[in-house]
Amino acid sequence: MRWESGVGSRESGVAGRRQAAGGRGRAAGRRASASPPPRIGGPGGRFLGLVCLALGVALLAACGNNMRAQPRYRPLDQSSFFADGQSARPIPPDTVSRGQLQTDQARYTGMVDGTPVAALPVPLTRQLLQRGEERFDIYCAPCHGRAGDGQGMIVQRGFPAPPSFHTDRLRAAPIGHFYDVITNGYGVMYSYADRVSPDDRWAIAAYIRALQLSQHADVNDLTPAERSKLEGK
């Protein structure tokens, strides 16, 4: 009985080893049937090597020094190409900067044929006067005073006093005069053209007119209702 069981165990062990060997053989057969990767020395490997070499050569050629070391002038260098020997070239006549085509002579110079304009060349609105008051208080009031009487804080500290806007001469001056003074300066006052835009210059000029009117208003210009309110009736 013990002998029969031993024989059966040996037979089952042999069968298991045969089955395992058959599985390994089939797996090896499948691996053998798969295409092996190209070797570096084979045709595919040589082609891949040539492609990599070509890419490397192209990259090295792109790293040349030609663009960085191309001929150029440094600012204000001497030039042997131009007749005047200067590399910095003058601006051609009638050149206009982008966005600076200012064809409205009255609006952008305050002048027409060399004469200051008498009328405001932009619409007179409440917003324009409010903007003018704001710009006036920033740029003009330190010298001219907030009332335009020429007694600003800078004057009180020793700076020469500008004329009052309420003198007969400036009350009679055309509005273009104030625009021109803001643009080009006058006397000890320097130009504010790089600080105040053209439209803001007109806003300030319009506000100066409002200041002048505030000190020299004629009661006859008021309506009966406004006159009664002023007189407290």
Phi and psi restraints in degrees (value plus and minus 20) as a CYANA .aco file:
   2 ARG   PHI     -87.1   -47.1
   2 ARG   PSI     -53.5   -13.5
   3 TRP   PHI     -87.5   -47.5
   3 TRP   PSI     -60.1   -20.1
   4 GLU   PHI     -84.9   -44.9
   4 GLU   PSI     -61.6   -21.6
   5 SER   PHI     -86.3   -46.3
   5 SER   PSI     -54.8   -14.8
   6 GLY   PHI     -86.6   -46.6
   6 GLY   PSI     -60.6   -20.6
   7 VAL   PHI     -82.9   -42.9
   7 VAL   PSI     -62.5   -22.5
   8 GLY   PHI     -82.8   -42.8
   8 GLY   PSI     -58.5   -18.5
   9 SER   PHI     -85.3   -45.3
   9 SER   PSI     -61.8   -21.8
  10 ARG   PHI     -83.9   -43.9
  10 ARG   PSI     -59.2   -19.2
  11 GLU   PHI     -85.0   -45.0
  11 GLU   PSI     -61.6   -21.6
  12 SER   PHI     -87.0   -47.0
  12 SER   PSI     -54.1   -14.1
  13 GLY   PHI     -87.0   -47.0
  13 GLY   PSI     -60.9   -20.9
  14 VAL   PHI     -83.4   -43.4
  14 VAL   PSI     -61.0   -21.0
  15 ALA   PHI     -84.0   -44.0
  15 ALA   PSI     -59.5   -19.5
  16 GLY   PHI     -85.0   -45.0
  16 GLY   PSI     -60.7   -20.7
  17 ARG   PHI     -86.8   -46.8
  17 ARG   PSI     -57.2   -17.2
  18 ARG   PHI     -83.0   -43.0
  18 ARG   PSI     -60.3   -20.3
  19 GLN   PHI     -85.9   -45.9
  19 GLN   PSI     -61.1   -21.1
  20 ALA   PHI     -85.8   -45.8
  20 ALA   PSI     -59.6   -19.6
  21 ALA   PHI     -84.3   -44.3
  21 ALA   PSI     -58.1   -18.1
  22 GLY   PHI     -84.8   -44.8
  22 GLY   PSI     -58.1   -18.1
  23 GLY   PHI     -84.2   -44.2
  23 GLY   PSI     -62.4   -22.4
  24 ARG   PHI     -84.6   -44.6
  24 ARG   PSI     -55.0   -15.0
  25 GLY   PHI     -87.1   -47.1
  25 GLY   PSI     -60.4   -20.4
  26 ARG   PHI     -86.7   -46.7
  26 ARG   PSI     -59.8   -19.8
  27 ALA   PHI     -84.0   -44.0
  27 ALA   PSI     -61.0   -21.0
  28 ALA   PHI     -83.9   -43.9
  28 ALA   PSI     -57.6   -17.6
  29 GLY   PHI     -83.8   -43.8
  29 GLY   PSI     -60.0   -20.0
  30 ARG   PHI     -86.1   -46.1
  30 ARG   PSI     -60.5   -20.5
  31 ARG   PHI     -85.3   -45.3
  31 ARG   PSI     -55.8   -15.8
  32 ALA   PHI     -88.6   -48.6
  32 ALA   PSI     -53.2   -13.2
  33 SER   PHI     -95.5   -55.5
  33 SER   PSI     -41.9    -1.9
  34 ALA   PHI     -90.5   -50.5
  34 ALA   PSI     128.1   168.1
  35 SER   PHI     -92.3   -52.3
  35 SER   PSI     106.7   146.7
  36 PRO   PHI     -90.7   -50.7
  36 PRO   PSI     130.5   170.5
  37 PRO   PHI     -84.2   -44.2
  37 PRO   PSI     130.0   170.0
  38 PRO   PHI     -84.0   -44.0
  38 PRO   PSI     114.7   154.7
  39 ARG   PHI    -102.9   -62.9
  39 ARG   PSI     132.6   172.6
  40 ILE   PHI     -78.5   -38.5
  40 ILE   PSI     -52.6   -12.6
  41 GLY   PHI    -104.5   -64.5
  41 GLY   PSI     -29.9    10.1
  42 GLY   PHI    -100.1   -60.1
  42 GLY   PSI     159.0   199.0
  43 PRO   PHI     -80.2   -40.2
  43 PRO   PSI     -66.0   -26.0
  44 GLY   PHI     -83.5   -43.5
  44 GLY   PSI     -60.0   -20.0
  45 GLY   PHI     -85.7   -45.7
  45 GLY   PSI     -58.9   -18.9
  46 ARG   PHI     -84.2   -44.2
  46 ARG   PSI     -60.4   -20.4
  47 PHE   PHI     -82.7   -42.7
  47 PHE   PSI     -64.2   -24.2
  48 LEU   PHI     -82.8   -42.8
  48 LEU   PSI     -57.6   -17.6
  49 GLY   PHI     -85.4   -45.4
  49 GLY   PSI     -59.8   -19.8
  50 LEU   PHI     -83.8   -43.8
  50 LEU   PSI     -59.9   -19.9
  51 VAL   PHI     -81.9   -41.9
  51 VAL   PSI     -66.5   -26.5
  52 CYS   PHI     -81.9   -41.9
  52 CYS   PSI     -59.2   -19.2
  53 LEU   PHI     -85.3   -45.3
  53 LEU   PSI     -62.9   -22.9
  54 ALA   PHI     -82.8   -42.8
  54 ALA   PSI     -61.5   -21.5
  55 LEU   PHI     -84.0   -44.0
  55 LEU   PSI     -59.8   -19.8
  56 GLY   PHI     -82.7   -42.7
  56 GLY   PSI     -63.0   -23.0
  57 VAL   PHI     -83.0   -43.0
  57 VAL   PSI     -61.3   -21.3
  58 ALA   PHI     -83.4   -43.4
  58 ALA   PSI     -62.2   -22.2
  59 LEU   PHI     -85.0   -45.0
  59 LEU   PSI     -59.7   -19.7
  60 LEU   PHI     -86.3   -46.3
  60 LEU   PSI     -57.0   -17.0
  61 ALA   PHI     -86.0   -46.0
  61 ALA   PSI     -54.2   -14.2
  62 ALA   PHI     -91.3   -51.3
  62 ALA   PSI     -36.2     3.8
  63 CYS   PHI    -111.5   -71.5
  63 CYS   PSI       2.7    42.7
  64 GLY   PHI     -87.8   -47.8
  64 GLY   PSI     149.0   189.0
  65 ASN   PHI    -119.4   -79.4
  65 ASN   PSI     -14.5    25.5
  66 ASN   PHI     -86.4   -46.4
  66 ASN   PSI     -63.1   -23.1
  67 MET   PHI     -88.2   -48.2
  67 MET   PSI     -58.9   -18.9
  68 ARG   PHI     -94.2   -54.2
  68 ARG   PSI     -51.5   -11.5
  69 ALA   PHI    -126.6   -86.6
  69 ALA   PSI       4.7    44.7
  70 GLN   PHI     -90.5   -50.5
  70 GLN   PSI     135.0   175.0
  71 PRO   PHI     -81.3   -41.3
  71 PRO   PSI     114.5   154.5
  72 ARG   PHI    -180.3  -140.3
  72 ARG   PSI     144.3   184.3
  73 TYR   PHI    -126.7   -86.7
  73 TYR   PSI     119.6   159.6
  74 ARG   PHI    -102.8   -62.8
  74 ARG   PSI     139.6   179.6
  75 PRO   PHI     -73.0   -33.0
  75 PRO   PSI     109.0   149.0
  76 LEU   PHI      46.0    86.0
  76 LEU   PSI       0.8    40.8
  77 ASP   PHI     -85.9   -45.9
  77 ASP   PSI     133.4   173.4
  78 GLN   PHI     -94.3   -54.3
  78 GLN   PSI     126.4   166.4
  79 SER   PHI    -147.8  -107.8
  79 SER   PSI     116.2   156.2
  80 SER   PHI    -115.8   -75.8
  80 SER   PSI     -21.4    18.6
  81 PHE   PHI    -106.0   -66.0
  81 PHE   PSI     -62.7   -22.7
  82 PHE   PHI    -108.7   -68.7
  82 PHE   PSI     129.8   169.8
  83 ALA   PHI     -84.2   -44.2
  83 ALA   PSI     -52.3   -12.3
  84 ASP   PHI    -105.9   -65.9
  84 ASP   PSI     -19.3    20.7
  85 GLY   PHI      54.0    94.0
  85 GLY   PSI      -9.8    30.2
  86 GLN   PHI    -131.7   -91.7
  86 GLN   PSI     115.3   155.3
  87 SER   PHI    -101.5   -61.5
  87 SER   PSI     -47.5    -7.5
  88 ALA   PHI     -98.7   -58.7
  88 ALA   PSI     100.3   140.3
  89 ARG   PHI    -116.2   -76.2
  89 ARG   PSI     123.7   163.7
  90 PRO   PHI     -88.2   -48.2
  90 PRO   PSI     132.9   172.9
  91 ILE   PHI     -90.3   -50.3
  91 ILE   PSI     110.5   150.5
  92 PRO   PHI     -78.9   -38.9
  92 PRO   PSI     127.2   167.2
  93 PRO   PHI     -77.2   -37.2
  93 PRO   PSI     126.5   166.5
  94 ASP   PHI      45.3    85.3
  94 ASP   PSI      -0.2    39.8
  95 THR   PHI     -91.1   -51.1
  95 THR   PSI     115.7   155.7
  96 VAL   PHI    -142.8  -102.8
  96 VAL   PSI     107.8   147.8
  97 SER   PHI     -86.5   -46.5
  97 SER   PSI     131.3   171.3
  98 ARG   PHI     -77.7   -37.7
  98 ARG   PSI     108.7   148.7
  99 GLY   PHI      59.7    99.7
  99 GLY   PSI     -13.0    27.0
 100 GLN   PHI    -138.5   -98.5
 100 GLN   PSI       8.9    48.9
 101 LEU   PHI    -100.1   -60.1
 101 LEU   PSI      70.6   110.6
 102 GLN   PHI    -121.8   -81.8
 102 GLN   PSI      67.3   107.3
 103 THR   PHI    -109.6   -69.6
 103 THR   PSI     -35.1     4.9
 104 ASP   PHI    -103.6   -63.6
 104 ASP   PSI      79.4   119.4
 105 GLN   PHI     -81.3   -41.3
 105 GLN   PSI     -64.7   -24.7
 106 ALA   PHI     -83.7   -43.7
 106 ALA   PSI     -61.9   -21.9
 107 ARG   PHI     -90.9   -50.9
 107 ARG   PSI     -57.1   -17.1
 108 TYR   PHI    -121.7   -81.7
 108 TYR   PSI     -27.4    12.6
 109 THR   PHI    -144.7  -104.7
 109 THR   PSI     -39.2     0.8
 110 GLY   PHI      56.1    96.1
 110 GLY   PSI     -12.6    27.4
 111 MET   PHI    -147.6  -107.6
 111 MET   PSI     133.9   173.9
 112 VAL   PHI    -155.0  -115.0
 112 VAL   PSI      94.2   134.2
 113 ASP   PHI      36.1    76.1
 113 ASP   PSI      19.7    59.7
 114 GLY   PHI      62.2   102.2
 114 GLY   PSI     -17.2    22.8
 115 THR   PHI    -134.4   -94.4
 115 THR   PSI     111.9   151.9
 116 PRO   PHI     -79.9   -39.9
 116 PRO   PSI     118.0   158.0
 117 VAL   PHI     -90.6   -50.6
 117 VAL   PSI     127.9   167.9
 118 ALA   PHI    -115.4   -75.4
 118 ALA   PSI     -38.4     1.6
 119 ALA   PHI    -137.5   -97.5
 119 ALA   PSI     127.9   167.9
 120 LEU   PHI     -86.2   -46.2
 120 LEU   PSI     101.6   141.6
 121 PRO   PHI    -103.7   -63.7
 121 PRO   PSI     -14.8    25.2
 122 VAL   PHI    -145.1  -105.1
 122 VAL   PSI     135.9   175.9
 123 PRO   PHI     -80.5   -40.5
 123 PRO   PSI     115.8   155.8
 124 LEU   PHI    -109.0   -69.0
 124 LEU   PSI      94.0   134.0
 125 THR   PHI    -153.1  -113.1
 125 THR   PSI     145.6   185.6
 126 ARG   PHI     -80.5   -40.5
 126 ARG   PSI     -59.7   -19.7
 127 GLN   PHI     -82.1   -42.1
 127 GLN   PSI     -57.2   -17.2
 128 LEU   PHI     -85.0   -45.0
 128 LEU   PSI     -63.0   -23.0
 129 LEU   PHI     -87.2   -47.2
 129 LEU   PSI     -58.5   -18.5
 130 GLN   PHI     -84.9   -44.9
 130 GLN   PSI     -60.9   -20.9
 131 ARG   PHI     -84.5   -44.5
 131 ARG   PSI     -60.6   -20.6
 132 GLY   PHI     -83.8   -43.8
 132 GLY   PSI     -59.8   -19.8
 133 GLU   PHI     -82.5   -42.5
 133 GLU   PSI     -63.6   -23.6
 134 GLU   PHI     -81.7   -41.7
 134 GLU   PSI     -68.9   -28.9
 135 ARG   PHI     -86.9   -46.9
 135 ARG   PSI     -57.0   -17.0
 136 PHE   PHI     -82.1   -42.1
 136 PHE   PSI     -65.9   -25.9
 137 ASP   PHI     -83.6   -43.6
 137 ASP   PSI     -49.3    -9.3
 138 ILE   PHI     -99.2   -59.2
 138 ILE   PSI     -70.1   -30.1
 139 TYR   PHI    -120.9   -80.9
 139 TYR   PSI     -47.5    -7.5
 140 CYS   PHI    -126.2   -86.2
 140 CYS   PSI     -59.3   -19.3
 141 ALA   PHI     -79.2   -39.2
 141 ALA   PSI     -52.9   -12.9
 142 PRO   PHI     -74.9   -34.9
 142 PRO   PSI     -51.4   -11.4
 143 CYS   PHI    -124.7   -84.7
 143 CYS   PSI     -67.5   -27.5
 144 HIS   PHI    -101.4   -61.4
 144 HIS   PSI     -32.7     7.3
 145 GLY   PHI      61.4   101.4
 145 GLY   PSI     131.2   171.2
 146 ARG   PHI     -88.7   -48.7
 146 ARG   PSI     -41.6    -1.6
 147 ALA   PHI    -113.7   -73.7
 147 ALA   PSI     -22.5    17.5
 148 GLY   PHI      57.3    97.3
 148 GLY   PSI       0.7    40.7
 149 ASP   PHI    -112.8   -72.8
 149 ASP   PSI     -17.3    22.7
 150 GLY   PHI      60.2   100.2
 150 GLY   PSI      -3.1    36.9
 151 GLN   PHI    -139.6   -99.6
 151 GLN   PSI      32.2    72.2
 152 GLY   PHI     -92.8   -52.8
 152 GLY   PSI     153.6   193.6
 153 MET   PHI     -82.7   -42.7
 153 MET   PSI     -54.9   -14.9
 154 ILE   PHI     -85.4   -45.4
 154 ILE   PSI     -58.3   -18.3
 155 VAL   PHI     -86.5   -46.5
 155 VAL   PSI     -59.7   -19.7
 156 GLN   PHI     -85.2   -45.2
 156 GLN   PSI     -38.6     1.4
 157 ARG   PHI    -120.7   -80.7
 157 ARG   PSI      -7.7    32.3
 158 GLY   PHI      93.8   133.8
 158 GLY   PSI     -25.2    14.8
 159 PHE   PHI     -94.1   -54.1
 159 PHE   PSI     126.6   166.6
 160 PRO   PHI     -75.9   -35.9
 160 PRO   PSI     116.6   156.6
 161 ALA   PHI     -97.3   -57.3
 161 ALA   PSI     110.4   150.4
 162 PRO   PHI     -96.8   -56.8
 162 PRO   PSI     143.5   183.5
 163 PRO   PHI     -87.6   -47.6
 163 PRO   PSI     130.0   170.0
 164 SER   PHI     -91.9   -51.9
 164 SER   PSI     122.2   162.2
 165 PHE   PHI     -90.3   -50.3
 165 PHE   PSI     -28.6    11.4
 166 HIS   PHI    -118.2   -78.2
 166 HIS   PSI     -11.8    28.2
 167 THR   PHI     -92.9   -52.9
 167 THR   PSI     137.2   177.2
 168 ASP   PHI     -80.1   -40.1
 168 ASP   PSI     -57.1   -17.1
 169 ARG   PHI     -82.8   -42.8
 169 ARG   PSI     -66.4   -26.4
 170 LEU   PHI     -99.7   -59.7
 170 LEU   PSI     -45.5    -5.5
 171 ARG   PHI     -87.9   -47.9
 171 ARG   PSI     -50.0   -10.0
 172 ALA   PHI    -109.9   -69.9
 172 ALA   PSI     -29.8    10.2
 173 ALA   PHI     -87.5   -47.5
 173 ALA   PSI     120.9   160.9
 174 PRO   PHI     -84.8   -44.8
 174 PRO   PSI     134.0   174.0
 175 ILE   PHI     -84.7   -44.7
 175 ILE   PSI     -45.7    -5.7
 176 GLY   PHI     -84.9   -44.9
 176 GLY   PSI     -42.9    -2.9
 177 HIS   PHI     -82.5   -42.5
 177 HIS   PSI     -63.8   -23.8
 178 PHE   PHI     -86.9   -46.9
 178 PHE   PSI     -58.6   -18.6
 179 TYR   PHI     -81.9   -41.9
 179 TYR   PSI     -63.4   -23.4
 180 ASP   PHI     -85.6   -45.6
 180 ASP   PSI     -59.3   -19.3
 181 VAL   PHI     -86.8   -46.8
 181 VAL   PSI     -60.9   -20.9
 182 ILE   PHI     -82.5   -42.5
 182 ILE   PSI     -57.9   -17.9
 183 THR   PHI     -94.2   -54.2
 183 THR   PSI     -64.8   -24.8
 184 ASN   PHI    -131.6   -91.6
 184 ASN   PSI     -28.4    11.6
 185 GLY   PHI      62.2   102.2
 185 GLY   PSI     149.3   189.3
 186 TYR   PHI    -182.6  -142.6
 186 TYR   PSI     104.7   144.7
 187 GLY   PHI      43.7    83.7
 187 GLY   PSI    -147.2  -107.2
 188 VAL   PHI    -102.7   -62.7
 188 VAL   PSI     -25.3    14.7
 189 MET   PHI    -104.0   -64.0
 189 MET   PSI     105.8   145.8
 190 TYR   PHI    -106.5   -66.5
 190 TYR   PSI     150.2   190.2
 191 SER   PHI     -88.8   -48.8
 191 SER   PSI     120.5   160.5
 192 TYR   PHI    -129.7   -89.7
 192 TYR   PSI      -1.3    38.7
 193 ALA   PHI     -82.1   -42.1
 193 ALA   PSI     -52.3   -12.3
 194 ASP   PHI    -106.1   -66.1
 194 ASP   PSI     -22.8    17.2
 195 ARG   PHI    -131.6   -91.6
 195 ARG   PSI     -50.9   -10.9
 196 VAL   PHI    -140.0  -100.0
 196 VAL   PSI     103.1   143.1
 197 SER   PHI     -89.7   -49.7
 197 SER   PSI     140.4   180.4
 198 PRO   PHI     -73.7   -33.7
 198 PRO   PSI     -65.3   -25.3
 199 ASP   PHI     -85.8   -45.8
 199 ASP   PSI     -56.0   -16.0
 200 ASP   PHI     -89.4   -49.4
 200 ASP   PSI     -49.4    -9.4
 201 ARG   PHI     -84.2   -44.2
 201 ARG   PSI     -60.3   -20.3
 202 TRP   PHI     -89.1   -49.1
 202 TRP   PSI     -54.9   -14.9
 203 ALA   PHI     -82.8   -42.8
 203 ALA   PSI     -61.7   -21.7
 204 ILE   PHI     -86.0   -46.0
 204 ILE   PSI     -63.7   -23.7
 205 ALA   PHI     -80.6   -40.6
 205 ALA   PSI     -60.7   -20.7
 206 ALA   PHI     -85.8   -45.8
 206 ALA   PSI     -57.5   -17.5
 207 TYR   PHI     -89.1   -49.1
 207 TYR   PSI     -55.1   -15.1
 208 ILE   PHI     -80.3   -40.3
 208 ILE   PSI     -60.9   -20.9
 209 ARG   PHI     -81.7   -41.7
 209 ARG   PSI     -59.5   -19.5
 210 ALA   PHI     -85.2   -45.2
 210 ALA   PSI     -59.8   -19.8
 211 LEU   PHI     -82.4   -42.4
 211 LEU   PSI     -63.1   -23.1
 212 GLN   PHI     -82.1   -42.1
 212 GLN   PSI     -61.6   -21.6
 213 LEU   PHI     -86.8   -46.8
 213 LEU   PSI     -54.7   -14.7
 214 SER   PHI     -84.6   -44.6
 214 SER   PSI     -45.5    -5.5
 215 GLN   PHI    -119.3   -79.3
 215 GLN   PSI     -28.8    11.2
 216 HIS   PHI    -158.4  -118.4
 216 HIS   PSI      14.5    54.5
 217 ALA   PHI     -92.3   -52.3
 217 ALA   PSI     124.5   164.5
 218 ASP   PHI    -117.3   -77.3
 218 ASP   PSI     107.5   147.5
 219 VAL   PHI     -82.5   -42.5
 219 VAL   PSI     -44.6    -4.6
 220 ASN   PHI     -90.7   -50.7
 220 ASN   PSI     -34.5     5.5
 221 ASP   PHI    -100.8   -60.8
 221 ASP   PSI     -29.0    11.0
 222 LEU   PHI    -105.6   -65.6
 222 LEU   PSI     132.1   172.1
 223 THR   PHI     -95.4   -55.4
 223 THR   PSI     139.9   179.9
 224 PRO   PHI     -74.8   -34.8
 224 PRO   PSI     -59.1   -19.1
 225 ALA   PHI     -85.4   -45.4
 225 ALA   PSI     -62.1   -22.1
 226 GLU   PHI     -88.0   -48.0
 226 GLU   PSI     -55.8   -15.8
 227 ARG   PHI     -88.0   -48.0
 227 ARG   PSI     -59.9   -19.9
 228 SER   PHI     -85.9   -45.9
 228 SER   PSI     -60.6   -20.6
 229 LYS   PHI     -83.1   -43.1
 229 LYS   PSI     -59.4   -19.4
 230 LEU   PHI     -87.5   -47.5
 230 LEU   PSI     -57.3   -17.3
 231 GLU   PHI    -102.5   -62.5
 231 GLU   PSI     -24.5    15.5
 232 GLY   PHI      56.8    96.8
 232 GLY   PSI       4.9    44.9
